[in-house]
Amino acid sequence: MSELIGAVWRKSSRSNNGGNCVEVADNLPGVVGLRDSKDPNGPVLAISPAAWTAFVVGVKRETFDV
């Protein structure tokens, strides 16, 4: 994915390093990348910054909790 060249990947500060982490790269214009921290060379999900913001807002509001 050429749009992710230069991506800076990070884990949540709440990650406990248990191995089941998602990394995000949100430093690029127009795209946010998501990947499995256990497989940094594996597939990447690329979404719009608006979709990422909506997801983060939903998590903070506990929209997805069941």
TADAKA-V787152 format. One record per helix or strand of 3 or more residues. SS is the DSSP state (2 for helix, 1 for strand). FROM is the first residue (numbers start at 1). TO is the last residue. Records with the same first field share a line. If there is no record, write none. Layout:
# TADAKA-V787152
SS=FROM-TO  FROM-TO
This chain:
# TADAKA-V787152
2=2-4  49-60
1=22-25  32-36  45-47
